[in-house]
Amino acid sequence: MSSNGNFTPPKTVVLVGLMGAGKTCIGKKLAHTLQLPFVDADVEIEKAAGCTISEIFEEHGESYFRDRERMVIQRLLDGPVQILSTGGGAFMDERTRSTITEKGISLWLKADLDILVERTSRRNHRPLLRNGNHREILSRLIEARYPVYEQADITTQSEEGSADLTTRNALKGLKDFCGRS
């Protein structure tokens, strides 16, 4: 990736999208290009809780987890400008989405079903995919979540193959959006 041309977004860029869309990979590349810190909200939630997200779900349930997730994302958005990767369900929560809309710039990494299936099949660490057919589960998630993800400020297609191409497209979308704001 080339230099950022002294461009710095005015607010934290919040990456949203389904598992396998490339939020971590593209987020790290964007952060490097823009010379900003990269933060993974899920990692920060685990640090704050002192346990894994799976353990939080098992011990306290999804509602408790979403409350903690919202608080961590709020704290991160109140901090310095950075690139923030969120879990696939974060933007689905109306209050979290409202906070992201108010304090950040949301960037949806949109990926086709085939790409998501291929990428998520590489590892077995995703709780939502442990008990079932990946293609069927991801298809249902696309149907439920894409209409909400469409509310993001910027949409970038997560391309198969070159992460650098997706990163360049995301950076262009971000620059265009900030030029309009």
Protein Blocks (a to p, Z undefined) as FASTA:
>chain_A
ZZehlpacfbdcddeddehilmmmmmmmmmmmnopacddfklmmmmmnopafklmmmmno
jmlmmmmmmmmmmmmmmmccddddddfklmmpmklmmmmmmmmccddddddfklmmmmmm
mpccbfklmnccfklmmmmmmmmmmmmmmmpmbdcdddehjfklmmmmmmmmmmmmmmmZ
Z
